[in-house]
């Protein structure tokens, strides 16, 4: 892991991906890290449903961590 995700434009997305990476590096299991990041997303977006939060967090983790893509990921419209 150990990647810098500062290229991610949306603050909520960058926070989620960075938190996931750091939790996994600290020894958290995948699902625990995912749950924590879903909660983090909902702190940034309390209006989001749990279903929406889980979908976006899963997409972002897959896009930036799983595929190591630097391209923009689909997601919310915030900054």
KAKABEL-V32921 format. One line per field, one symbol per residue. psi: psi as a letter, one per 30 degrees, with the letter a starting at -180 (. if undefined). Layout:
# KAKABEL-V32921
psi=???
This chain:
# KAKABEL-V32921
psi=bglkgffkekeeeeeeeeeeeeeeffgkleeeeeeeeeeeefeeiffkleeeeeeeeeeeeeeeeefhkflkllalgl.
